C-alpha cells in the first residue's frame, strides 16, 4: 500500500489453507494494534498501522463465543464439574461478563479454589451419582463452605476447623466481592445443569432421564442460556443465529421432533447443525478479508494472497476409510480432493488482478533445510518462469519470483 496509494483494504483477499490455525495469528497481529491500552506511554505507533480486517469460514465454536459457551454448558451438565472445566467455562467472555468478573478476578478465584480444595463434583451426592464413593471432601460445596466461612470470619481468625469446616480466611475486601459473584454464578450453573440433566445433581441421571423432544430441548435451552451468558446489543446477531438453529430443531419433521433425545445426542445434533452454518460474512465489507481456500470464493481482487501452502497439507491427500467403496472402486466423476485443490489454486490465480502472492514455510524450523513447494505450485512457478523470462536459465528465472523472509525479525 505504500508503493501503490490506490490500493485500499478492500482490494486484498487472503486465502488460508487452514483458516482455524491462521485466524488466532491474524487477530493477534491486526486486532487493536494501535489502541491506547496496547501501547506503552511514549512508544511509537505500531508499523504498519491498524488495518480493517474480517475473517470468515471459521467453525462457529471457534468464532462465536455464544455458541462456544452454549456447547460447553451442555458438556458441563453431563460431566463431573471439574474445577478446571468450570473455570474454563467462566473464562468465556459473555459468561464472565454475566458473572461480573474480570480476567484478574478469575486468576485470583483460581488460586482461592485451589487453596480451598475444590477438585470435582458438586457435593457428595453428585459424586455418588457418578459411581464414586460418597465423599464431600474436595467438592464444590466443600470448598465454597470454606470460602464463605472465611468471608464471615474475622480477618484475624484462625483457620482451625469449626464443625468440620476449616475457614479459608479472606483478608482482601476484593476477595469478598469475587467470592460473592462466584457463588451466584455457581447457583445458576447448578440450576441449569439440573434442568439439562433432568435430575438433581445429587441423583443418578441415566440417559433416559434427560431425554426429551427436540422442541422441548430448544425451549429449555432458550430459557437456561440467558441466565448464564450475557447477550449484549453487539452480540444480538450471534444470539439470533443460535435461536434460529434452536427453532430449526424445534420445527423438525413431526416424527423427528417428538422423539425423545438424550443430552449427549442433543449436544451432537446441535453442534452438527451449528457447524454446518459457517460464517461467510465480511467478504465485501471494505476490509482485508481472510477466508478458507474453498470453491466459489473466486471473486476478483487486486491482490490475492495464499497462506499456509505447505507440501504436507496442499493438495489434500484425500485418504478414505477402508470400507469406502468409492475409494476402492473409483469411477469417472467421483470427487478427488487433490484435483479440487488444483482447481482452487487456478481459481485463486485467475482472481488476482494486480498481484498474486503465495506464502509457505520454505525452511525447516529445526534444521533450516530447504522445504519444497507443493507440486502444483512448483508447476505453476515453472510455467511463470518460462513464460516471462524465457531467455534465462530456469533456476535463475524461478529465483526472480521467490523472495525469502527470515524466520526471526
N, C-alpha and C positions, 0 to 999 in steps of 0.2 A: 504494500500500500504506500510505502514511502517512495518507491520507484515509479508507481503509477497512481497519481492522485485521483484518477477517475474511478478507481476500484472502491467499492463500498462493501460493508459486511455482507449484504445480501448477494453479492457476486460469488461467494465462497460456499462450497459444499465439501464436507469431509466424510467419506465413506469408510466405515471401520469394519475390518474383518471380524472383530469380536467387540461389539459395542458395549457389552456388560463390563468387560475388563477395561475398556478405554474411558467410559463415562466418568468414573471417580477421578481419573487423572485430569480430564478436561475440566471438571468442576474445580479441582484444586488449583489449576493454573488460571482459569478465566474468571471464576466467580469472585467478585468483591476484591480484586487486586488493589484497587486504589481507594477503598473505603477508609475513612479516618481511623477506625478501630484496628485496621490491619497494618498500619504503618507506625513506626516509632516516631516520636516527635523530632522534627528536623530532618527526617530521612527523605530522600528524593522520591518522586513518583516512580512507580514500577515501570519497567520498559519491556514490552510495549504497554501502552495504557489499556484501560478497560475496553473490551470489545463485546458487543452484544452477541449472545450465542444461544442456541437451543439444541436439545438432544431428543431424538425420537427413537422408536423401535426398541426401547428398553422394556424388560419384563415389568409388569405393574408392581410386583412385590418389591422390586429394587427401586423403581422410580416414584412410587406413590406411597408416602408414609401411612396414609389412612388404610390402604389395602394391606400393607405390611402389618400394621397394628391389629387389624381385624383377624387376619390369619394367625398371628401369634396368640391372640386371645383364645381362639379355638384350640390351639395346641396346648396352651396352659390349662384349659378346662379339662383336658383329657390326660394331663401329666401329673408329675409328682410335686409341682410347685417348688422347684429348686430355687434357692435364693438367687443364684446367678441368672436363671431364666426370668424370674420376676423383675430383677433389676434391669435386664436387657429390654424387657417389655416396657418398663418405666422410662428407659432412656430414649425411646422413640419420641420424636418431637411433639406430636399432638397429644400423646399420653402424658408426657412430662408437663406440658403446659396446662393440661386439665387438672393435674395434681398440684399445680402452682409451685413447682420445684425447678431449680436451675441445675446446670451440669455440675457446678460446685457442690450443690446440695446433695446430688447423687453420690459424688465421691465421698462426702462425709457420711452419708447414710450407709454406704457400702462398708465403711470401716466400723461404724457403730453396730451394724448387724453381725459383722464378723466377730466383734468383741462380745456381743450378746449371745452368740452361739446359734444363730439361725442357719440351718442347713437345708432341710427339705421337709415337706409335709405340713399341712395346715395345723393339725393337732394330732393327739394320739388316735382318735377315731379315724382320721384320714389315713394315717399310716396302717392301721389295721385293715382298712378297706383296700389298701394296696397290697395286702398279703404279707405285711411285715409285723413284727411284734408290736403290741400296743404300748408305745413308749412316747411320753410327752417331751422328753429331752431333745433339744436341738430342732424343735419345730417352730413354726412362725408364732404360735400362741406362747410358747415358752420364751422366745426372745422378746416378743412385744411386752409380756408381763414384766420382764426385767427392765426394759426401757421405760415403761410407764411408771413402774415403781420408782425408778431412778429419777424420773421427772417430778414425781410428787415428793420425793425425799429432799431433805436439806442438802445444799451443795457440800456441807461438811460431814454428811452422814457417812458411815462406813458401809462397805459392801457385804456385810455379814448377812446370811440368809435369814429371812423372816417368813415363817410358814412355808418353807421350802423354796422361796424365791429370793435370789440374790440380786439386789438392785444394781443396775448399771447407771451410776450417778452421772447426771448431765450437768456439767458446770457452765457450759456456754449457753446463754439465752437463745442463741440462734438454733441450737440443737433442739430446744423445746418446740420451736416452730416446725423444724424439719420432721421431727417425730410425729407431731400432730398431723401434718399433711400426709405422712406415710400411713398413719393409722386410718385416716379417712379413705385414702386410696385402696388400702387392703380390704376394708369393709366392702367397698363397692366391687372389688375384684372377687371376693369370696361370694357375694350375692350373684354376680354374673356367672361364675363357674357353676354354682348350684343350678341356675336356670338352664345353662347349656348342658350340664351333665344329666339333668332330670332327676337328681337326687342330692341330698345334703352331702357336704364334703366328708362328714364323718360316717357315711354309709356306703356300702358297696354299690358300684354303679356298673352293672353289666351292660353290654352294647344295647340290649333291648330297652334299657331304662331311658336312654337318651333318644331312642328312635321316635321320630315324628315325621309328619309330611313336609315336603319342601315348602309349601305355603306357610306352615307353622314355623319352620326354621327361619324363613325370611322375616316373619313378623317378630319372632323373638330376638333376632339379631338387630333389627331396626330399633327395638326397644332397649337393648343392652348396650350397644356400641356408644351412643351419645353420653352415657353415664361415665365412661372411662376415657373417651377420646374427644378432645376439643375440636370442634368444627368451626373454624373462623370463616369470615367472608371470603378470604383469598383461597380457602380450601373447598368452597362450595362446589365448584365443578368436579373435583375429585369425589366429594361426597355424593353428588348426583350420579356419578358413574357407578359407584358402589351400589346405590339404591336401585339403579337400573338393572344391574346384574341380579340383585335380590328379587326384583319384580319379575325378571325373566324366569327365575327359578319358581316363583310362586305361580306364574301363569303357564307352566308347562302343560303338556298333554294331561287330560283328566286322569288317566290311568297312572301316569308318572307322578303327578304332584300329590296324589293321595296315598301313595305307597310309603310306608314308614322307612325312614332313612336314619341310620345311626350317626353319631357325632363324627367319627373318623371318616365315614363315607361322605357325609355332607361337606367336610373340610376339603376332601379331594375334589368333589364336584364343583364347589365354589372356586377353588384355586384354578382348576382347569378352565372354568368359564372366564375368570379374570385374565388368565394368561393368554387366552385366545384373542383378547382385545388389546393388543399392544398399541401404544400411542404413536400416531404419526403427525401429531400437532407440531407446528412450528416450522414446517418446511418452507413456507413462503411468507415469512413474517419480517423480512428485512434484517435478518441476523445471520451470522456464520452458523451454518447448520451441520450438525453431526448426526449421522444415522448409520444403520447397518447396510451392508452391501447386499441388497435384496432386489428382486425383479421389480419392474415398473417404477423405479426411482430415477430413471434416466431423464431428468429434466435438465435442459441446457443451463449451464452456469459458466461464467467466465473462467473460474478457477475450480478445478476438481482435484481433490487430493485423496489418496488411498492410504489408510493406516493399517499397520499390523499384517503386512503381506509376507508372512513367514513361509518358508518352504514346507514346514511340517504341518501347516494348517490351511494352506491355499495351493491348489484347489482341494476341496474336501475329498476325503478318501472314499466316502460312500460305502462304508462297511455295513453289511447286512447280517442279521442273525441267521444261524444255520438253518432254521426252519422256514425262512423266507423263500418261497418257491420262485418269486420274481428274480431274486439274485442267483438262484441255481439254474434257472432256465430263462435267461434274458431273451427278449424279443424286440424287434424294431418298435420304437415308440415309447419304450419304458423310460422313466426318469433316470437320469445319470447325473449325480451331483457334480462330478468333475466337469462334464460338458456344460452344465448350467453355470458353473463358476467362470468358465472361459467366456461364456456369452455375457455374463455380468461385467467382466473386465472389458469386453468390447463395447458394451453399452456405456460404461463409465468413460471410456476413452472418447467415444463419439459425442458425449455430452459436454466435453470441455471446449470452450470457445477460444480462450487465450492461452491457458497454461494447464498442464497435466502433471501432477506430482505423485510419486509413489514412494512411500516410506517403509523400510523394512530394517530389521536388525542385521546389519551386514557383517558383524564380527561377533565371535563367541565371547560371552561375558567372562568365562573362566580362563580361556587360553588365547583370546584375541585373534583367533584364526578367522580367515575369511569365510563367510557363510553365503552360499549361492542364493540367487533369486529363485523363486518358483519357476518351473519350466515355462508356463505361459508368458511370464514377464521376460524371461530370457529370450524367448522367440520374438516378443514384441520389440525388445531392445535391439536385437539383431536387424529386424526389418527397418526400424527407425534409423539405425546407423548406416545401413546400406542405401537407404533412400535419400538421406540428406547429406551424407558425406561419402559418396561412392568412391572417391579417389584416395581416401585414406585407408590404411590397414584397419581391419575390423576391430582389433583390440583397442587401438588408439581412438577409433571413432566411438566405440562404446564408452570409453572413459570420458569423452566430451559430454556425455549425457548423465553421468553419475557423479554425485557430489558426496563426499564422506564428511560426516559430522562426528566430532569427538563425543565419547560417552559421557565424560565429565566436562563441565564448562571450564 
